[in-house]
Each structure stands twice: as structure tokens, then as C-alpha cells.
Amino acid sequence: MSKKRAAAYKRLFLDAQGNLTPDAEIVFADWIRFARVKTCTHVRGDSDTSKLLEGRREFFNRVWSFLSLDLKSVYGVRDDADRDDVSELDR
């Protein structure tokens, strides 16, 4: 893994304490759903779609790995961070 590339990802997505920035939470909430990170990527009877979804997950895992964050911490990203229809009271 390139140290230069990892440092760029960290500057882009993490604050000074090493936590996701508010904007990064919005982006990752979208990517988590898009890449089906929290669900199964297998689509019964449809190997092409399964491969597509697994490729999306591989992309997500690559970006996440550059941040040096535990993959378990992905579950700490709010699922609604990128939704406009969620009120502050619901967060």
C-alpha cells in the first residue's frame, strides 16, 4: 500500500483525531448501501449481478483499508447520514 496514497485518503476523509468527517460520513453512508457492505452480495440464480455487487464491495473495502479503520467500525457509520429527510431529532 502506498503511504502517499493512504495519507491522501486520510486527509480527504478523516479529521485530526482520525475519525470520519461529517462529509465523509455522508459519502460512506451512500457507499455502504451502494456496495451492500452490511448485506449479502449473493443474488441467487444471478451470478452476473452477484459478481457486480462483490466488485462494488471490493472497491469499498479498498478505500476503507487506506483509512486504517477497523472494518467493524463501518457499522458505526449512520445509515441515514446522507439523507435529507431525517430530522436532527431522529439522529
Buried (B, 14 or more C-beta within 10 A) or exposed (E): EEEEEBEEBBEBBBEEEEBBEEEBBBBBBEBBEEBBBEEEBBBEEEEEEBEEBBEBBEEBEEBBEBBEBEEEEBEEBBEEBBEEEEEEEEE
